[in-house]
């Protein structure tokens, strides 16, 4: 891999234009300091300077202050004809409360590649306010591997989530308005499938009755979180503005009393929705703590949606950088599977390498160690827990992409535990690299970056598709359950069976499926950690996302509106006497 890939008829950026005038480096807070404290130790470079590292002129930016910008849609249209750079997908083992650090590794790897002289960029999803104030906290990386400005990215950012929420609820309002004014389309109030959304965890809004008090037609309704909105998926999968509007019109919102599907275009809603989303469709550009360009755009969850950042951001980054590092949410059974089977199929993308993130702490939890005992060395627990890693590695090999394992290092890790994991990786025939980017930034991820750069030129194994496009919907669900989750079979509740049959009869059988399932297990039981085989995957219900281009399959007790934990992250957040945010991590 060379420092510059000549995919355009122009000269590479001069070295001095990449370095410009470098201000003094930050004085880093001690390890273990809150992420927000570490982020504030860095003075962001002007976003025009960050953009210049990718050859972007100031006139090709839509600035949001000094440290954030969007790429105007006219510019992204120009980028469509450029040859792409290399794409690296970062995924992970099944997540645990011990932490894996997938986003942190994505950022650290991008910085490491930049440190080696590659023209690198990273692509991440935007954090949702729901997890930010709920259980997870922020999602902008951690330690010395973060994207900034982290407060803005974790909170309102450039307003994309708010635009998606508003466009979604505009369609909901138009449906109820249509019912109120004579219902010319003959909508059946009992078969309206379009819920409302908000970007917050609020379990009390899952099931509601609207239209009471003489203010409309009473009917059952509810809220999903914005990350689960079909409009979020549409924005993340749309190729351009015209594709966005076309997809919005295809959203199926209800059935008539005769059982016919009703689409958003029947309500003449897609034009106004596209107008609300026009600016939100433009990719966001920010920077890492080491000033590597970072595209942070779109935010579908991987446990209840397709879990990848936007096609617009990924394709734009690939047109501008030699190598692009992106991540897919949660474990490889969710985010990576959907990256391949949904995003790649629709966008014509294919990663050149995959990095599977693991930690010794998480492997020990998969090996039966309690969270309280994770600080104690336990090589045998690592050996047992490596079965979870092995399953993900074998699954990913089926997609026909070179891969390796990145071990996100913790200070408590022991040399003996690392040796056990390296032995397990040797038995799997997969390379492993240890990375300390959380503590050391790009200096700690340089070895990982070197191995990933070499992997980009490795021959790809023969792919084994999870399922063919023309397979039936039930067969697609069963293929994922048995081939990736290790299930013996699936169990379809009567309602789910009926819905799948109806969608196939309506001509949607060719669509891929998007499994909504707990992220904590290969099963539908969040408590079944490690490597479970021979289980039966329960399918509760199915939802059609015709505009996004997939069918959502809801497993077990999975909800598309999360709830908050007993001790929400929000209770630890406040403003100090200087107006600075505390407690955001």
C-alpha positions in Angstrom: 0.0 0.0 0.0 1.5 3.3 -1.1 1.2 6.7 0.7 -0.9 8.0 -2.1 -3.2 6.1 -4.5 -3.5 8.0 -7.8 -7.2 7.6 -8.4 -7.6 11.1 -9.8 -5.8 13.0 -12.6 -4.1 15.3 -10.2 -1.0 15.6 -8.1 -1.0 14.3 -4.5 -1.2 16.9 -1.8 2.2 18.4 -1.0 3.5 17.1 2.3 3.6 20.6 3.7 -0.1 21.1 3.0 -0.8 18.1 5.2 1.1 19.4 8.1 0.6 23.2 7.8 1.6 25.0 11.0 1.3 22.5 13.8 0.4 24.0 17.2 2.0 22.7 20.4 0.7 19.3 21.3 -1.8 18.9 24.1 -0.9 18.3 27.7 -2.8 15.1 28.3 -4.7 14.5 31.5 -3.7 11.3 33.3 -5.0 7.9 32.0 -8.5 7.2 33.4 -9.6 10.8 33.2 -13.1 11.3 31.9 -13.4 11.3 28.1 -14.7 14.8 28.0 -11.6 16.0 30.0 -9.3 14.3 27.5 -11.2 15.8 24.6 -10.9 19.3 26.0 -7.2 19.0 26.1 -7.1 19.2 22.3 -7.6 22.4 20.4 -9.5 21.5 17.2 -8.0 22.5 14.0 -10.2 24.7 11.7 -12.4 22.4 9.7 -11.1 23.9 6.5 -7.6 22.6 7.5 -8.9 19.2 8.3 -10.8 19.1 4.9 -7.6 20.2 3.1 -6.0 16.8 4.2 -8.5 15.2 1.8 -8.1 17.8 -1.0 -11.4 19.6 -0.1 -11.5 23.3 -0.8 -13.2 25.8 1.6 -15.7 26.5 -1.1 -16.7 22.8 -1.1 -17.8 23.0 2.6 -20.9 24.1 4.4 -19.4 25.2 7.7 -21.2 24.7 11.1 -19.0 26.9 13.1 -15.2 26.5 13.0 -14.9 22.8 13.8 -17.8 21.1 12.0 -19.0 21.2 8.4 -21.2 19.4 5.9 -20.3 18.4 2.3 -22.8 20.1 0.1 -24.9 17.7 -2.1 -23.6 19.4 -5.3 -20.0 18.4 -4.2 -21.0 14.8 -3.2 -22.6 14.5 -6.7 -19.2 15.4 -8.2 -17.5 12.8 -6.1 -19.6 10.0 -7.4 -17.4 9.5 -10.5 -14.1 9.2 -8.7 -12.5 5.8 -8.2 -12.8 4.7 -4.5 -10.0 4.0 -2.0 -9.8 1.0 0.2 -12.5 0.2 2.8 -11.9 -1.4 6.2 -14.9 -2.6 8.3 -14.4 -2.7 12.1 -16.7 -5.0 14.0 -16.6 -6.9 17.3 -17.3 -10.0 19.3 -20.6 -10.1 21.2 -20.7 -7.1 23.5 -20.6 -7.4 27.3 -20.7 -4.9 30.1 -16.9 -5.2 30.3 -16.6 -3.2 27.0 -15.1 -4.0 23.6 -14.3 -0.5 22.2 -15.3 -0.9 18.6 -15.7 2.9 18.0 -12.5 3.6 19.9 -10.7 1.1 17.8 -12.1 2.6 14.6 -10.8 6.0 15.6 -7.5 4.7 16.8 -7.0 2.7 13.6 -7.7 5.7 11.5 -5.2 7.8 13.4 -2.7 5.0 13.2 -3.0 4.9 9.4 -2.6 8.7 9.3 0.5 8.3 11.4 1.9 5.9 8.9 1.4 8.5 6.1 -1.8 7.2 4.5 -4.4 9.6 3.4 -7.0 8.1 5.8 -10.5 9.0 6.9 -13.0 7.3 9.3 -16.8 7.0 9.0 -18.9 6.6 12.1 -22.6 6.9 13.0 -24.0 9.8 14.9 -24.8 9.1 18.6 -28.5 9.0 19.7 -29.6 11.1 22.7 -31.5 8.0 24.0 -28.4 5.9 24.9 -26.5 9.1 25.7 -28.9 9.9 28.5 -29.8 6.3 29.2 -27.3 3.5 29.8 -24.5 3.9 27.4 -23.5 7.5 27.6 -21.7 9.2 24.7 -20.6 7.4 21.5 -17.7 9.4 20.2 -14.9 7.0 21.1 -12.9 7.2 24.3 -9.5 8.0 25.9 -7.0 9.2 23.3 -9.1 7.9 20.4 -12.1 10.2 20.1 -13.8 12.4 17.5 -14.4 16.0 18.4 -16.1 18.3 19.3 -17.5 15.4 21.5 -20.1 17.5 23.3 -21.6 18.6 20.0 -21.4 15.2 18.4 -23.1 13.5 21.4 -25.8 16.1 21.7 -27.5 18.1 18.9 -24.5 18.1 16.4 -25.8 19.5 13.1 -29.4 18.7 13.7 -29.7 15.5 11.5 -31.6 13.5 14.2 -34.0 16.3 14.7 -34.7 16.6 11.0 -35.3 12.8 10.8 -37.7 13.0 13.8 -39.6 15.9 12.3 -39.9 14.3 8.9 -41.1 11.0 10.5 -43.7 12.8 12.6 -44.9 14.9 9.7 -45.9 11.7 8.0 -47.7 10.6 11.1 -49.5 13.9 11.4 -50.6 13.6 7.7 -52.0 10.2 8.3 -54.2 11.3 11.2 -55.1 14.5 9.3 -56.3 12.3 6.4 -58.4 10.2 8.7 -59.9 13.4 10.1 -60.8 14.9 6.7 -63.1 12.2 5.2 -60.4 9.5 4.7 -60.6 9.5 0.9 -58.0 6.7 0.7 -60.2 4.5 2.9 -57.5 3.9 5.4 -58.3 1.2 8.0 -57.5 2.8 11.5 -56.8 -0.7 12.8 -54.1 -1.3 10.2 -52.0 1.9 10.4 -48.4 0.7 10.9 -46.6 4.1 10.9 -45.8 5.0 14.5 -44.3 8.3 15.8 -40.7 8.8 16.9 -38.5 10.7 19.4 -34.8 10.5 20.0 -35.1 9.5 23.7 -35.5 6.3 25.6 -39.1 6.4 26.9 -40.7 3.1 27.5 -44.0 4.8 28.5 -44.6 5.8 24.9 -44.3 2.3 23.4 -48.1 1.8 23.3 -50.6 4.7 23.2 -54.1 5.6 22.1 -54.4 8.8 20.1 -57.3 10.9 18.8 -59.1 11.0 22.1 -61.2 13.9 23.3 -62.9 14.5 19.9 -59.5 15.6 18.4 -59.3 12.9 15.8 -60.1 9.3 15.1 -59.2 7.2 18.2 -56.8 4.5 17.4 -53.8 2.6 18.8 -50.4 4.1 18.3 -47.0 4.3 19.8 -43.4 5.7 19.5 -40.2 4.1 18.3 -36.8 5.7 19.0 -35.6 7.9 16.1 -32.7 5.5 15.4 -35.2 2.8 14.5 -37.2 5.0 12.2 -37.4 3.8 8.6 -36.5 7.4 7.6 -33.2 7.0 9.5 -32.6 3.9 7.4 -33.6 5.6 4.2 -31.4 8.6 4.8 -28.5 6.2 5.5 -29.1 4.1 2.4 -30.0 6.9 -0.1 -27.5 7.5 -2.9 -28.6 11.1 -3.6 -31.5 13.5 -3.1 -33.6 12.0 -5.9 -33.1 8.5 -4.4 -34.1 9.9 -1.0 -37.4 11.3 -2.2 -38.2 8.2 -4.2 -37.6 6.0 -1.2 -39.7 8.2 1.1 -42.6 7.9 -1.3 -42.4 4.0 -1.1 -42.9 3.9 2.7 -45.9 1.7 3.4 -47.8 3.4 6.3 -51.2 1.5 6.4 -53.7 -0.7 4.7 -57.0 0.2 3.3 -60.2 -1.5 4.5 -59.8 -3.7 1.4 -56.3 -4.8 2.5 -54.4 -2.8 -0.1 -51.1 -1.1 1.0 -51.0 2.7 1.4 -47.8 4.5 0.7 -46.5 7.9 1.7 -46.7 9.0 -1.9 -50.5 8.3 -1.8 -50.6 11.0 0.9 -48.4 13.3 -1.2 -46.0 13.4 1.8 -42.6 12.6 0.2 -41.9 16.1 -1.1 -42.2 17.9 2.2 -40.4 15.1 4.0 -37.5 15.4 1.5 -37.4 19.1 2.0 -37.0 18.6 5.7 -34.2 16.1 5.1 -32.3 17.9 2.3 -29.6 19.4 4.6 -29.5 16.3 6.8 -28.6 14.1 3.8 -25.3 16.0 3.4 -22.5 14.2 5.2 -20.9 15.7 8.3 -17.1 16.3 8.6 -15.3 16.6 11.9 -11.9 15.4 13.2 -10.3 13.0 15.6 -8.1 14.2 18.6 -5.2 13.8 16.1 -7.0 15.7 13.4 -7.7 12.7 11.1 -10.8 13.6 9.0 -13.9 11.9 10.3 -17.3 11.6 8.6 -20.0 11.2 11.3 -23.4 10.8 9.6 -26.6 8.8 10.3 -27.3 6.7 13.3 -29.4 3.5 13.0 -28.9 1.0 15.9 -27.7 -2.4 14.9 -29.9 -4.3 17.4 -33.2 -2.8 16.0 -32.1 -1.4 12.7 -29.2 -1.9 10.2 -26.4 -0.4 12.2 -24.3 1.4 9.7 -23.4 5.0 8.9 -24.7 6.6 5.7 -23.9 5.4 2.2 -23.4 9.1 1.3 -20.7 9.5 3.9 -19.0 6.2 3.1 -18.9 6.8 -0.6 -17.7 10.4 -0.2 -14.9 9.3 2.1 -13.9 6.6 -0.3 -13.7 9.2 -3.1 -11.4 11.4 -1.1 -9.2 9.1 0.9 -6.7 6.3 0.2 -8.2 4.2 3.0 -11.5 4.6 4.9 -12.2 2.9 8.3 -15.8 2.4 9.2 -17.7 0.5 11.9 -20.9 -1.5 12.1 -22.8 -1.6 15.4 -22.6 -4.2 18.2 -21.3 -7.7 17.4 -20.5 -9.1 14.0 -23.7 -11.2 14.1 -25.7 -7.9 13.9 -23.8 -4.9 12.5 -21.4 -6.7 10.2 -24.1 -9.1 8.9 -26.3 -6.1 8.0 -23.4 -4.2 6.6 -22.8 -7.0 4.1 -26.4 -8.1 3.5 -28.1 -4.7 3.5 -25.7 -1.8 3.0 -23.2 -3.5 0.6 -26.0 -5.1 -1.5 -27.8 -1.8 -1.9 -24.8 0.5 -2.4 -22.5 -1.8 -4.4 -19.8 -1.6 -1.7 -17.4 -4.3 -0.6 -14.9 -3.9 2.2 -11.3 -4.8 1.5 -10.6 -6.0 5.0 -12.4 -6.6 8.3 -11.1 -6.1 11.8 -12.8 -7.9 14.7 -12.4 -6.1 18.0 -12.0 -8.1 21.3 -10.9 -7.4 24.8 -9.6 -9.9 27.3 -12.1 -8.6 29.8 -15.1 -9.3 27.5 -13.7 -12.8 26.6 -13.4 -13.6 30.3 -17.1 -12.6 30.7 -18.0 -14.9 27.8 -15.9 -17.5 29.7 -18.1 -17.2 32.8 -16.2 -14.6 34.9 -18.4 -12.1 36.8 -17.8 -8.4 36.1 -16.5 -7.9 39.7 -13.7 -10.4 39.1 -12.5 -9.2 35.7 -9.4 -7.5 37.3 -8.0 -10.9 38.2 -5.9 -12.8 35.6 -7.8 -15.9 34.4 -6.2 -17.4 31.2 -8.6 -20.4 31.3 -11.6 -18.0 31.1 -10.1 -16.3 28.1 -9.7 -19.7 26.5 -13.4 -20.6 27.1 -14.5 -17.1 26.0 -12.5 -17.4 22.8 -15.3 -19.7 21.5 -17.4 -16.5 21.0 -14.6 -14.9 19.0 -14.2 -18.1 16.9 -17.8 -18.0 15.9 -17.6 -14.5 14.7 -14.4 -15.2 12.8 -15.9 -18.2 11.0 -19.1 -16.2 10.2 -17.1 -13.3 8.7 -15.0 -15.7 6.6 -18.2 -16.6 4.8 -18.5 -13.1 3.4 -15.2 -13.5 1.6 -13.1 -10.7 3.0 -9.6 -10.9 4.6 -9.8 -10.3 8.3 -7.8 -10.0 11.5 -8.4 -9.6 15.3 -7.6 -6.4 17.1 -7.2 -6.7 20.9 -8.2 -3.4 22.6 -5.7 -3.4 25.5 -6.6 -2.7 29.1 -4.0 -2.0 31.8 -5.1 -5.0 33.8 -4.4 -7.5 30.9 -1.8 -10.1 31.7 0.9 -11.5 29.4 -0.4 -15.0 30.0 -3.9 -14.0 29.0 -2.6 -12.5 25.8 -0.6 -15.6 25.1 -3.7 -17.8 25.4 -5.7 -15.5 23.0 -2.8 -15.5 20.5 -2.8 -19.3 20.7 -6.6 -19.4 20.0 -6.1 -17.0 17.1 -3.3 -19.2 15.7 -5.7 -22.2 15.8 -8.3 -20.2 13.9 -5.7 -19.2 11.4 -6.3 -15.5 11.9 -3.8 -12.8 12.7 -4.0 -10.8 16.0 -2.6 -7.4 16.9 -2.7 -5.8 20.3 -3.5 -2.0 20.3 -3.2 0.6 23.1 -4.9 3.5 21.3 -7.2 4.3 24.2 -4.2 5.1 26.3 -1.6 6.1 23.7 -3.5 7.3 20.7 -1.9 6.6 17.3 1.4 5.6 18.9 -0.5 2.7 20.4 -2.3 1.7 17.2 0.6 1.9 14.8 1.3 -1.8 14.8 -2.4 -2.5 14.2 -2.4 0.0 11.4 0.7 -1.6 9.8 -1.0 -5.0 9.8 -4.3 -3.7 8.4 -2.5 -1.9 5.6 -0.8 -5.1 4.7 -4.1 -7.0 4.9 -5.6 -4.7 2.3 -3.5 -6.4 -0.4 -4.2 -9.9 0.9 -6.2 -12.3 -1.4 -9.8 -12.6 -0.4 -11.3 -16.0 0.5 -14.1 -17.4 -1.6 -17.4 -15.8 -0.3 -20.3 -18.0 0.8 -23.4 -15.8 0.7 -25.7 -16.0 3.8 -28.7 -16.1 1.4 -29.6 -15.3 -2.2 -31.8 -12.4 -3.1 -34.4 -14.7 -4.6 -34.7 -16.9 -1.5 -38.0 -16.7 0.4 -38.2 -14.4 3.5 -38.6 -17.3 5.9 -35.6 -19.0 4.3 -33.5 -15.8 4.7 -34.4 -15.5 8.4 -33.6 -19.2 8.9 -30.3 -18.9 7.1 -29.1 -16.1 9.4 -30.3 -17.9 12.5 -28.7 -21.3 11.7 -25.6 -20.2 9.8 -24.6 -17.2 11.9 -26.3 -17.6 15.2 -25.8 -21.3 15.6 -29.6 -21.9 16.0 -31.2 -25.3 15.3 -34.2 -23.5 13.8 -36.6 -20.6 14.1 -40.1 -20.4 15.6 -42.5 -18.1 13.8 -45.5 -16.9 15.9 -48.7 -16.9 13.9 -48.7 -13.2 13.4 -45.1 -13.2 12.1 -45.9 -16.1 9.7 -48.9 -14.2 8.3 -47.0 -11.0 7.9 -44.2 -12.7 6.0 -46.7 -14.4 3.7 -48.4 -11.1 3.0 -45.2 -9.3 2.2 -44.2 -11.9 -0.3 -47.7 -11.8 -1.9 -47.2 -8.0 -2.2 -43.9 -8.5 -4.1 -41.5 -7.8 -1.3 -40.0 -11.2 -1.0 -36.8 -10.2 -2.8 -35.8 -7.8 0.1 -33.1 -8.6 2.6 -34.1 -9.1 6.2 -33.0 -7.0 9.2 -33.0 -8.9 12.4 -34.0 -7.0 15.5 -32.4 -9.0 18.3 -30.6 -8.5 21.6 -27.0 -7.6 21.0 -25.8 -9.5 24.1 -26.2 -13.0 22.7 -26.3 -15.2 19.6 -29.8 -16.1 20.9 -32.8 -13.9 21.7 -31.9 -14.2 25.4 -29.6 -11.4 26.6 -28.4 -13.5 29.5 -27.0 -16.3 27.2 -23.4 -15.2 26.8 -20.5 -17.1 25.2 -21.2 -19.4 22.3 -24.7 -21.0 22.4 -25.7 -23.5 19.8 -28.8 -25.5 19.1 -31.3 -22.9 20.3 -34.5 -21.9 18.6 -34.8 -18.3 17.6 -38.3 -16.9 18.4 -39.8 -14.5 15.8 -42.5 -12.3 17.4 -43.5 -9.9 14.5 -42.3 -8.5 11.2 -42.4 -5.0 9.9 -42.0 -3.9 6.3 -39.6 -1.1 5.5 -40.2 -0.8 1.8 -38.6 2.6 1.4 -35.4 1.5 3.1 -35.5 -1.8 1.2 -35.6 -4.5 3.9 -38.0 -6.4 6.2 -37.5 -6.0 9.9 -37.8 -9.3 11.9 -38.4 -8.7 15.6 -37.1 -11.6 17.9 -38.2 -12.4 21.4 -38.8 -9.4 23.7 -36.8 -6.9 21.6 -38.4 -3.4 21.6 -37.9 -0.6 19.1 -38.3 2.0 21.9 -35.7 1.3 24.6 -36.1 2.1 28.2 -33.8 3.8 30.7 -31.9 1.9 33.4 -32.5 2.4 37.1 -29.6 4.9 37.2 -29.7 6.8 33.9 -26.5 8.4 32.6 -28.3 11.7 32.6 -28.4 12.0 36.4 -24.7 12.4 36.4 -24.7 15.3 33.9 -24.7 19.0 34.8 -23.2 22.4 33.9 -20.4 23.7 36.1 -20.2 27.3 37.2 -18.5 28.2 34.0 -21.2 26.6 31.9 -19.1 23.6 30.8 -20.8 20.2 30.6 -19.8 17.6 33.2 -20.6 13.9 33.3 -20.8 13.4 29.6 -18.6 10.4 28.6 
